[in-house]
Amino acid sequence: MADPAATVAAYCAAVGIPFNGSAMRWAPGDRDEWRQSARWHVQVSKSTGFTQSASSYEITTANNAMLARFSAHHEPFYRALRAHRIAIT
């Protein structure tokens, strides 16, 4: 989120598609394809671009054993994916 345009530009370069800077902003609103999962798209439906949002959660890996086990199990997979991340310059 530090530089969304650079991130998207790096992704576009990595997959071989042109970067379109105008795609970094959009009009707020719902999309038909989101209808079945509208509750997952509430914030993006209100947005007009990429922004950092503050998040805090009552239940975390620090206070929930099941969530901590789930996180510990999946951490190696995230580390493996991170090793192949696109460099943002």
N, C-alpha and C positions, 0 to 999 in steps of 0.2 A: 504494500500500500504506500510505500515511500515514494514510488514513481510509477504509477500505473501505466502511463504511456510507454515508458522504457520497457516495462515488463511485457506488455502486449506486443510491442515492436520486436522484442527478442523472440517471443513465441512465434510470431509471423515469420521471421527470418528462419527459425529452426524448422518450420514445417513447409516453407517455400510458398507462402502466400503474401501478397502485398499488404503492408500496414496502411490502414485508413484512419488517420487521426480524428476524423469527424465521428467515428464510431465510439469515441471515448465519452460522448455525451448523448443523452437520449431524452425523449419526452416521458414523463411519468405516466403510469397506467398499467392496467392488467393486460395480459396476452391470452388469447384463446387456448393456447397449448398449456397454460398454467392452471386452467380451470379445476382439474381434478386434484391439484396440489396447491391450491391458492394459499393455504395457511403457511406454506414454506416460502412464499414469494411476497409477503406483506411489505417488508422493508424495501426490496428492490422495486416493487410497484410504485413506491413513493419517491424513488430516487431519480436523479437526472445525470448521474455519473458515479464514478468510483469514489467512495469516501471511507475513511476509517471509522468504525463504530465501536463504541465502548461496550464490552460484554462482561457481565459477572453472573455467576451461576451459584445457586444455593447448594447444589449437589456437585461435588468435585471428586477428583481422585484422592484428595487429602482426607475426605470425610466419608467416602463410600467404598467399602472393600470390593464390591463387585466391579465398580467402575475402575478401580485401581488395577484389578486383575486383567480386565479387558484392555486397559491402556498398556500395561506391561507386556501382554501377549502381542499386541500390534506394533509396539515401538520398533522392533527390528525391521519390520516391513517398511515403516516410514523412513527409517534410517537408510535402507537400501534404495528407496525411491529418491531420497535427498541426494544420494551419491551421483545420481544421473540428472540433477536439476540443470536447467538452462541458466547460464551465466548472464546476469543483467549488467550491462556496462553503461 
